[in-house]
Structures are given as structure tokens and as C-alpha cells.
């Protein structure tokens, strides 16, 4: 796959304006990135701006903490799809994983997958807060679920993706795909993630990566 089609070009800062999102959209169209990944409040704007392009609209659910109720996350998902989102990146309830409530986490993923109405669902597990055993366990849960991808990070945690975590997720997630996000700033970072098994990269450094430069963002 071409490099640009691995990238979800991302802007998730809370201070984002329509001007920031328009800049993101213009860059994504110029480089033909796979998607723009944005907050839900910008979905309708982005969907309209991208309707004649090959760039998808990705948005985030339960972001960035994952601590919303399942009902809230499901409503967010229905609303995002109705407003034009093509892909959904949801955050799991991290505390539920840490206390062993695996059935709750799996049920929540599947409820959100149903609300996605056939659209791609990526499950953010926030690896920086999980032990190796917990990463394996949640990867196996995502493998059993109706999601499409497992994803490393929100970019708002204490650390982003590592190639070791991507390898671990890939090994235990079955047939699902892996998205690496957070801290991918150089061509070497991107290469490492792909080599480890990632088929999608979430980054705000897409333009820098395409230009062979070092990115400074998420």
C-alpha cells in the first residue's frame, strides 16, 4: 500500500477551529491520505468539504478517556454516522479492563459496532496504561468482537505507540487490523510500526512524513 493511504491525518486538539480543520482537509486532499481524524463536532463540516474527494472522515467516540457510559458512546456513534463519518475510533473503558470486566468491554465494543451500521470501527485500548497481560487480554477481546481494528493510543495518554506493543497486539488480535497512533514523527517510526504489523497510522505529522521531515505533533 502507498504510504499516504496508511495515514489517518489527525487533528484532535481541544482548541481546534474550523480554520484548523479546513487546513487539515486541504492537506489530506493534496496528499490523498486515507482519512482525516477529527472531533465529532467537526464531522458534518468535514463530510461536506470532502464529499468530492477520496479522503474519508474518521471521528472519535468516548474520547479521550473512554469513561462515558455505553449508552452515551452508542448515541455518539449513531450521531457521527448520521452526520457523515465513514470510520469510528472508540476508546474502551480502561478501568473495566484493569478490573477484569471483559464481558462489559466486549459488549460495549459490539454495541458500538452495531451502531456503526457496517462502517469501520477501530478500538483504542490506550496501551500506555495497560500491562502486557492486559494488552494481550484486550487484544483477544477485540479479536472476538465485530470491530475492524485495534488501535494503540489516543495521543492524550502518558505515551503513544511502541513497536513492541504493536507486535503484541498483532499477535493476539486474530484477523483484525492494527492502527498505531501517537508519537509517529519520522519515516523510521512509521516503518517500524508497519514492520510490527500496523496497517494504519494515526498522526498529525502526515505532511512532514510525506516530505521526509521530522514531525513535531501527535
Secondary structure by P-SEA (a helix, b strand, c coil): cccccccccccccccccaaaaaaaaaaaaaacccbbbbcccaaaaaaaaaccccbbbbbccccccccccaaaaaaaaaaaaaacccbbbbbcaaaaaaacaaaaaaaaaaaaaaaacccbbbbbcccccccaaaaaaaaaaaaaccccccccccccccccccaaaaaaaaaccccbbbbbbcccccaaaaaaaaaaccccccccaaaaaaaccccccc
